[in-house]
Amino acid sequence: MALQAGIVGLPNVGKSTLFNALTAADAESANYPFCTIEPNVGVVPVPDPRLHRIHKYIQTDRVIPASVEIVDIAGLVRGASKGEGLGNQFLGHIRSVDAVLHVVRCFEDGDIVHVDGSVDPIRDIETIDLELVYSDLDAAAKRLDKWSKASKGGDKDAIFHRDVAAKMVELLDAGTPLRATEWTDAELASLRDAQPITLKPVLYVCNVAEDGIGEANAFVDRVRAHAEAQGAGVVVISAQVEAELSELEEDERDEFLTDLGLTEPGLHRLARETYSLLGLATYFTAGVKEIRAWTIRSGTKAPQAAGVIHGDFERGFIRAEVFSIEDLEACGSEVALKAAGKLGVEGKQYVVRDGDVMHFRFNV
């Protein structure tokens, strides 16, 4: 599944530094606005210790984790929805992603210029949110005009789309993000056609100073309170630390993490939280060629899960053979697991559980 999360925020909050660390890419990072002009895209693995648990009992040539595509989008400024700072171009990039990673500066540093002259994370969040609302409002107004004209003849579908567009305009005009409201499935199908930015789930990424990891931070506390009120998540990370970690060898990286009092890089938490934010689950396939994590939406049934591997698997689906990692560990091998009756045989209505190990049987 080509799932994307877009990194957004004001200029100079650490977006490109974080992106560089995430992807080991060469996205330009500089102490001035708009150094990122075109969105950079990187594929970020989702760390999952369950892969290594499977590999302990099933030997294979390679182990492939799930992944999320991260898009680094240039810094937005006040007035972006009206074209300030090439804003319209950048807002267009955000519309194509599945979720938004909103990087918020939560540290003081006189050497790094803040676009508004001072550090205030809530003001910064509100600046970005307002520009996204304005951008959606413009699109919703055009959509309302379109469907209002189409509905004059009494067409029921046109009337429905008109009413959804009117609801969008009313909410956005009040400054309310579309994700803050309940929508029916039919309404969601209608408004998603407009690719509204404020419907996308948001994860706030608090960028703290290198010496601020694990320390009390009033800026972070304010962001947490704001996120809780919105039903959004928060990850605290130091983009600078992650950038330094990305340049180290594994043994040096472990030593550095230990010195900082950390058990894993912050990027691992960010990748997992992004994965969770998108409402995803993982199942695994395991054989002599590879052990691999596959990404599905939570609640996906077996044939559709098979289709993630190849469309032929879904079209010709016969059954799925399923076992748990815990049963594999208890039995010690797939052969022993099967002999113990721990290998389930499931049909088309089986809802795949996060962590299932699966073999699919299908007709070509």
C-alpha positions in Angstrom: 0.0 0.0 0.0 1.5 3.3 -1.1 0.6 5.2 2.1 2.0 8.7 2.6 2.4 11.1 5.5 3.4 14.7 4.9 5.7 16.7 7.2 4.4 20.2 7.6 5.1 23.2 9.8 6.4 26.7 9.7 9.9 27.4 8.3 12.9 26.6 10.5 11.1 24.2 12.9 13.2 21.2 11.9 11.2 19.5 9.1 14.0 18.9 6.6 16.5 18.0 9.4 13.9 15.4 10.5 13.3 14.2 7.0 17.0 13.8 6.3 17.3 11.6 9.4 14.2 9.6 8.5 15.3 8.8 5.0 19.0 9.3 5.0 18.2 11.5 2.0 19.9 14.7 0.9 16.9 17.0 1.4 18.5 20.5 1.6 18.3 22.0 5.1 19.2 25.6 5.8 18.5 28.4 8.2 16.1 30.3 6.0 12.5 29.8 4.7 11.6 27.9 1.5 14.9 26.0 1.1 12.7 23.0 0.3 10.9 23.9 -2.9 9.7 20.5 -4.3 8.5 17.9 -1.9 11.1 15.2 -1.1 9.7 11.7 -0.7 11.4 9.0 1.3 10.4 5.4 2.2 10.7 4.9 6.0 10.7 1.3 7.4 8.4 0.7 10.4 10.5 -1.1 13.1 8.8 -4.3 14.2 10.5 -6.7 16.6 8.0 -9.4 15.6 10.0 -9.9 12.4 13.0 -11.0 14.3 10.9 -13.3 16.5 9.7 -15.1 13.4 13.2 -15.2 11.9 14.5 -17.0 15.0 12.3 -20.0 14.0 12.0 -19.7 10.2 15.3 -19.2 8.5 15.2 -17.1 5.3 17.3 -15.0 2.9 15.9 -11.6 3.9 13.6 -9.8 6.3 11.5 -7.0 4.9 9.6 -4.6 7.3 6.5 -2.6 6.4 7.1 1.0 5.4 5.5 4.4 5.2 6.2 7.1 2.6 7.2 10.4 4.1 6.8 13.6 2.1 8.8 16.7 3.2 6.7 19.7 2.2 8.2 23.2 2.3 7.4 25.5 5.3 4.1 27.2 5.2 3.7 30.8 6.4 0.8 33.1 7.3 -1.1 33.8 4.1 -0.1 30.6 2.4 -3.7 29.9 1.4 -3.6 33.2 -0.6 -0.3 32.3 -2.3 2.1 33.8 0.2 5.5 32.0 0.1 4.4 29.8 -2.8 1.7 28.6 -0.5 -0.8 27.3 -3.1 1.9 25.0 -4.6 2.8 23.5 -1.2 -0.8 23.2 -0.1 -1.5 21.2 -3.2 1.2 18.7 -2.2 -0.4 18.2 1.2 -3.7 17.2 -0.4 -2.2 14.0 -1.8 -1.0 12.5 1.5 -3.0 10.3 3.9 -1.9 11.9 7.2 -0.2 15.0 8.4 2.9 15.1 10.6 2.8 18.6 12.0 6.3 19.5 13.3 6.3 22.1 16.1 9.3 23.9 17.4 9.6 23.4 21.2 13.0 24.8 21.9 14.7 28.1 22.2 17.8 28.9 20.1 18.9 32.4 19.3 21.0 31.1 16.4 17.9 29.7 14.6 15.6 32.4 13.4 11.9 31.9 14.0 9.7 33.3 11.2 7.5 35.1 13.7 10.3 36.3 15.9 9.6 34.1 19.0 8.9 30.5 20.0 5.2 29.9 20.6 4.0 26.4 19.6 0.3 27.0 19.9 0.5 30.2 17.9 2.5 28.2 15.3 0.0 25.4 15.2 -2.9 27.8 14.8 -1.1 29.6 12.0 -0.8 26.4 10.0 -4.2 25.1 10.9 -5.8 28.4 9.8 -4.1 28.3 6.4 -5.3 24.7 5.9 -8.8 25.7 6.9 -8.7 28.6 4.5 -7.5 26.4 1.7 -10.2 23.8 2.3 -12.8 26.6 2.5 -11.9 27.9 -0.9 -12.2 24.4 -2.4 -15.5 23.7 -0.5 -17.0 27.0 -1.7 -16.2 26.1 -5.3 -17.7 22.6 -4.8 -20.9 24.1 -3.3 -21.3 26.4 -6.3 -20.8 23.5 -8.7 -23.3 21.2 -7.0 -25.8 24.0 -6.3 -26.0 24.5 -10.1 -26.2 20.8 -10.8 -29.0 20.3 -8.2 -31.4 22.8 -9.7 -33.0 20.1 -11.8 -33.8 18.0 -8.7 -31.2 15.3 -9.2 -30.9 13.5 -5.8 -27.2 12.8 -6.0 -26.5 16.4 -6.9 -28.6 17.6 -4.0 -26.8 15.3 -1.6 -23.3 16.5 -2.8 -24.6 20.1 -2.5 -25.7 19.5 1.1 -22.3 17.9 2.0 -20.5 20.9 0.5 -22.7 23.3 2.4 -21.9 21.5 5.6 -18.2 21.8 4.7 -18.5 25.5 4.1 -20.4 26.1 7.4 -17.7 24.2 9.5 -14.7 25.7 7.8 -16.1 29.2 7.8 -16.3 28.8 11.6 -12.6 27.7 11.6 -13.4 24.1 12.4 -11.3 21.4 10.8 -13.4 18.8 9.0 -11.9 15.9 11.0 -13.4 17.4 14.2 -16.9 16.4 13.0 -18.8 13.1 12.6 -19.5 12.2 9.0 -21.6 9.3 7.6 -19.9 6.9 5.2 -21.8 8.5 2.3 -20.8 12.0 3.3 -17.2 10.9 3.6 -17.3 9.4 0.1 -18.6 12.8 -1.2 -16.2 15.1 0.6 -13.1 13.0 0.0 -13.5 13.7 -3.7 -12.4 17.2 -2.8 -9.3 15.9 -1.0 -9.8 18.2 2.0 -6.6 18.7 4.0 -8.3 19.2 7.4 -10.0 15.8 7.2 -6.6 14.1 7.4 -5.5 12.7 10.8 -2.7 14.7 12.5 0.3 13.7 14.6 2.1 16.6 16.3 5.8 16.1 16.3 7.4 18.2 19.1 11.0 19.0 18.1 13.1 19.6 21.2 16.7 20.5 21.8 19.3 17.8 22.0 19.7 18.4 25.7 16.0 18.6 26.2 15.1 14.9 25.5 13.3 13.4 28.5 13.3 16.8 30.3 10.3 18.8 31.4 9.2 21.1 28.6 6.5 23.7 29.0 6.2 24.0 25.2 5.6 20.3 24.9 3.0 20.4 27.7 1.0 23.0 25.8 1.1 21.0 22.6 0.0 17.8 24.5 -3.0 19.7 25.9 -3.9 21.1 22.5 -3.6 17.7 20.8 -5.7 16.0 23.5 -8.5 18.5 22.9 -8.4 17.6 19.2 -8.0 13.9 19.6 -4.6 14.0 18.0 -1.4 12.3 18.9 2.0 13.7 20.0 5.6 12.4 19.6 8.5 14.2 21.2 11.7 14.0 19.2 15.0 15.9 18.7 15.5 16.3 15.0 19.2 17.2 15.6 19.8 14.1 17.6 18.1 11.9 15.0 20.3 13.5 12.3 23.4 12.7 14.3 22.2 9.1 14.9 21.6 8.6 11.2 25.3 9.2 10.5 26.7 6.7 13.1 27.5 3.0 12.8 25.2 0.7 14.7 27.6 0.2 17.7 28.2 3.9 17.9 24.5 4.6 17.7 23.7 2.2 20.5 26.3 3.9 22.7 25.0 7.3 21.9 21.4 6.3 22.7 22.6 4.8 26.0 24.4 8.1 26.9 21.1 9.9 26.2 19.1 7.5 28.3 17.1 6.2 25.3 16.3 2.6 24.3 15.6 3.4 20.7 15.8 6.2 18.2 12.9 8.7 18.2 12.3 7.9 14.6 11.2 4.4 15.5 8.5 5.9 17.7 7.5 8.3 14.9 7.3 5.6 12.3 5.1 3.4 14.6 2.9 6.3 15.6 2.4 7.3 11.9 1.5 3.7 11.1 -1.0 3.7 14.0 -2.4 7.1 13.0 -3.3 5.8 9.6 -5.4 3.0 11.1 -3.1 0.2 9.8 -2.4 -3.3 10.8 0.4 -5.8 9.9 0.4 -9.4 8.9 3.4 -11.5 7.9 4.4 -14.0 5.3 7.3 -16.3 6.0 9.2 -18.7 3.8 12.6 -19.8 2.5 12.9 -16.7 0.3 11.8 -14.0 2.8 9.9 -13.0 5.9 7.9 -9.9 5.1 5.5 -7.5 6.8 2.4 -6.5 4.8 0.4 -3.4 5.4 -3.4 -3.5 5.5 -6.3 -1.4 6.9 -7.5 -2.7 10.3 -10.6 -4.9 9.7 -9.4 -6.2 6.3 -10.7 -9.7 5.3 -8.4 -12.5 4.1 -9.0 -12.2 0.3 -8.3 -8.4 0.4 -5.2 -9.0 2.5 -4.0 -11.5 0.0 -4.6 -8.9 -2.8 -2.0 -6.6 -1.2 0.6 -9.1 -2.3 -0.9 -9.6 -5.8 -4.3 -9.1 -7.4 -4.3 -12.7 -8.5 -4.2 -13.8 -4.9 -7.4 -12.0 -4.2 -9.2 -13.0 -7.4 -8.3 -16.7 -7.0 -8.4 -16.9 -3.2 -9.3 -20.3 -1.8 -8.2 -20.2 1.8 -5.6 -18.8 4.2 -3.5 -20.9 6.6 -2.9 -18.8 9.7 -0.8 -19.1 12.9 0.3 -16.8 15.6 3.9 -15.8 16.5 3.3 -16.9 20.0 2.3 -20.4 18.9 5.3 -20.6 16.6 7.6 -19.7 19.6 5.8 -22.3 21.8 6.1 -25.1 19.3 9.5 -24.2 17.9 8.9 -24.8 14.2 6.1 -24.7 11.6 6.1 -28.5 11.4 5.6 -28.9 15.2 3.0 -26.1 15.1 1.0 -28.0 12.4 1.3 -31.2 14.3 -0.1 -29.6 17.4 -3.1 -28.4 15.5 -2.2 -24.7 15.8 -2.4 -24.0 12.1 -5.8 -22.4 11.4 -7.5 -22.7 8.0 -9.7 -19.6 7.3 -12.0 -18.6 4.5 -13.2 -15.5 2.8 -14.9 -14.0 5.8 -11.9 -14.2 8.1 -10.8 -10.8 9.4 -7.1 -10.6 9.5 -5.6 -9.8 13.0 -2.6 -7.7 13.5 0.4 -10.0 13.9 -1.1 -13.0 11.9 1.4 -15.1 10.0 -0.3 -16.2 6.8 0.1 -18.6 3.8 -2.5 -18.1 1.0 -3.9 -20.8 -1.2 -5.4 -19.6 -4.5 -6.2 -20.6 -8.1 -4.3 -18.9 -10.9 
